């Protein structure tokens, strides 16, 4: 039997995520193994905005192109919104809880942090929304794996950190969470908690095998969230949050049916302004629903709030960046 080679970054979180895919393929009757791919982002301590989120996905895609691996497992939120005609997202497994999580000293929740409390985060989106709360928090940039970030609270270097709950769940560290942040407080990144299982578009037999791992509800929600991001012409490190849910509704005759609910937020990096909006619509047109909400937010002034401060060197990761700059 041919062994399916699954490309992944080498961190504990990345290999744990990829191993869920490996086990799923084995359950489907395939033999599979993990192949560790080093990325420039793993070897740099520079802020993500400086090196570009794309470094985490480009190396995996290069390994796919070169035939070193057959599958790449990405954190979906790291992928650019522009499709790459060489590849296909063959499966989006059921995602973990997409909310952000607070890990704070003394078991504090977000509302209990005092003015001036130091809070670390790796994401401009989180920093912008934290500042927009108006609590007077001292928000600081943060890099490193999850254990490193959590350790900065345990050591007293920071009062708290905000990270993705999904990552903590996957490495078995939910015990450190002092509060899972409700979207009313902080809306997570588009596709947060979801994995993208990508392969070459020509590998049709493998695509069919991988599709057994696909979760349609997750795919629908992610399509709406990323549709909004694409319409805003915002990079995947921009201060844009979006979270979609499949909800039950009742029509006038009492018939129960499913709809797609999408909430989003765009915030200025300094927290001086933010725009929140929501929409409900058919699950059949998820991406367009996201784009509709984005257009509504643009009408409300979202354009001026979207972060375009990424270095020009990363523009290739965001082919929409040039268009955004021209519209300033």
N, C-alpha and C positions, 0 to 999 in steps of 0.2 A: 504494500500500500504506500502511495506517495505521501510524504509528510508535508503538511501545510505549514509554511514558515510564517509566523506572526511577528511583524516588526513592532517594537515598542521602545520607548525611552527606558532608561535603566533605574529610575527612582522607584522606591517602594510602592508609591501610589500608582505609577504607570504600569509597573509589572503586575500589580494586583488587579488593575482594570483589565489588562490584556489577558490575564489568566482566566478571568470569567468567560472571555470569548473562547479561549482554548478549551476550557471544560465544556462549553456549549457545543463546540464543533465535535469534540470526542463523543458527547452524548448523541450527536447526530450521525455517528458512525465513521467520522474521519479521524485520522491521526494528525496531531498538531503539536508544534513546539514554539517556544518564544525565542526570538532573535533580538538581542539588545542593540539598539542603534544610538550612538552618541550624537548629541546635537550641540551646536554652539551655545545655546541657552543653558545647557547643563554645565558648561565649563566656564560660565561667566557669572560674576556677582553683580553686574551692572543692573540698573532698574529695567524692568520689562519694556517700558516705553522707549528706552535707549536702544536696546538690542532688537526690539521688534518681536511680537508674539510669533511671527512667522517662522522664526528659527526653530521652534519646537515641532512644527509640522513639515517644513521643507526637507529636513534630513530623512524623515520617514517616507515622504513621497519620492525622494531621490532613490532610496533603497528599493522602492516598488518599481520605479522606472528601470533601474539597473538589473532587476531580477534577483536581488539579494533576498527579498522577502516576497511572499505571495499576498499578504494582507498587512495593512497598517491599522493600528488601533489608536484613534485620536480622542482627546477630550474635545467634544464637538464645538465647544465655545471658542476653541483656539483656531478653528478653520476659517479662512476667508469666505465671505458670502458669495463671491464670484465662482461659478462652477469651473472645474478643470476637466476639459474634454477627454483627458487621458484616463480618468478614474471614475468610479461610481461608488456611492455610499450604499453598499449592498445591504447593510443592516444597521438599524439603530435600536439596540436592546432597550428593554424597559429601564427607565432612568431612576436614579436615586432621588430622594427629596431634594429639589433644586434650591432650597433656601440657603441664605448665608447664615453663619453661626458665629456667635460671640464666645470667646474664651477669655475670661476676665479673672483678675485676682479676687480672692475672698468670696468667690461665688456671685459676684455682682452681675446684675442684668444691665442692659444698655442705659435705661433711664436712671440708674443709680450711680453711674460714673460721674464724678465731680467735675466741675469746670477745671480745665487744664489737664485732665487725665490723658495720658499718652496711649494712643491706639494705633497699632500697626496694621497696614493692609498693603497688598501688592497691586490692587486695582484702582485706577483713577475713578471708576464708577463707584466703588465703595467709598473712596475718599470724598467724592463730591456729595454723595447722599448723606454721609456722616456729618459733613460740615453744614449741609442744608438743614439738619435737624435743629441747629441753633443752640446746642448744648455747650459750646465753647470747648470742644475737645481738641487736643493737640494731635492731629492725624499725621502719621509718619510713614514713609515708604518702607516696604518690607520685602525681602527676598529670602530664598532658602526653601528647603522641603518642609513638610508639615511639622515634623518633630522639631526642627530648628525654630519655626515660628512659635509653636506652643512653648518651647523652652524659654523664649524671651519673656514670657509672662511668669513662668515658674521661677526664673532667676531674678525677677524684679526690674529687669531692663525696661519693660513696658507694663502698663496697667492692663492692657487688653489687646487682643488681635481679632480681626474678623477674617474668616476663611470660609470656603465652601463646605457646607455640612456633608455633602456627598463624599468628599475626599476623606473626611474623618470617619464616615460610616464604612467606607471601603477598607480602611486600614485598621478598623476595630477600635477607634478612639472616641466614640461618642460620649464617653464618660467625662471628657474634659470640657464639654460644652456647658456654658452657664446660661445661654439663651439661644434658641433657634429664632432668628429674626423674621417676624411676620412681614409680608410684603407691604403692609401699611407703613412699616418703618423703613424697610429697604427692599427694593425689587432686584432680584438676582440678574446675572448676565444672561443674555439670550443663549439658550441651549445648555445652561449650567446643569451639571449632574448627568448629562447624556453623553454616551459614547458614539463615535462614528466608526464603523467598520468598513474600511475602504479597500478596494482592490482594482486591478487593471480592468478597463472596460471590455477588453477582448476575452477575458477569462470567464466565459459564459457558464461553464459547468460549475466553477467555484462560486460564482455569483448566486446561482440557484441553491447551492448548499448553504451559503451564508444566510440567505433570506430566512431560513428557519429560525434565526435569532432575532428577527425584526419584530418590534412592537408597534402596532399601527397607531395607538393613542399617543405614544411618545413621538413618533414621526410627525403626526399631525400638529402637536403642540410646538415642536421644534420648528416646523415649517412656518408657522405663524410668527414666532419670535424672530427667526432669522429673516423673514420677509420684511418685518419692520426695520431691522438693522440695515438691510440692503437698501430700502427706500430712503432711509435717512442718510445714505451714503457715508456711514460711520464705520470706522475701523473697529476691529474686535477688541481693542483696548480703550475705546471711547467710553465716556460716562453715560452709557445707555443701559437701562435695565428693562427686561421684558419677561413676563411669565404668563404662560397660557395653561388653562385647565379645561378638561371636558366636564361640562356640567349638565345636569338634568333640568329641563324646562317643561312646562305644561301649557298646552294650547287651550283655546276656548272650549273645546269639546272634552277636555280632560285627558287628552292623549299625552303621554310622557315621551319626550324625545330628547336627544342629546344635542347640545350646542357647544361652540367653542368660545370661551371667555378669555380675553387677552387684556392684561394691564401693563402699562409701560411708564417709564420715567426717564427724562433727560435732565441732567443737572449741570450747572456751571461748576467748574473744578474748585472754585473758591467757596462754593456753597451759597453764593449770593442770590441765586435764582434757580428754580426748578419747574419743570412742567410735567404733570402727571395726567394720563388719560386712559380710558378703557373702552372696550368694544365687545359686543357679543354677536356671533353670527354662525353660519353653517360650517360644519366640520369638513364639508366637501371643497371649500375654497380657502384653506388655511393660509397659504402664502399671501393671497390677495387681501385677506382680512387684515393681516399684519401690515401690508402696504397701505391699506385704507387708513389704519390708525396712525401710521407714520405721517401720511399726508395731513391728517387732522392736526398732529403735533407740529408739523412744519408751519401750518397756518397760524398756530399759536406762538410761533417764534423759536421753535426748537433749533433752527439752523444755527443761530448765533451761540447756542450752548454746546454744540457738539465739538468735542476736542479734536483739533487737527494739528497738535503739537508734536506728533511723531516725526522723527528725523526723516529727511528726504530719502535716505538710503533704504528705508522700509517701504517706500511707495509701491514697489513691485508687489508687495504682499497685499496692498489695498489699491487695486486698479481704479477704484472710484475716487481716490484721494484727490487727483488732479481736478476732477469735476467739482468737488466740494470747494476747493480753493478758489476756483473760478467764479463760484456763486457767493463768495463772501460779501 
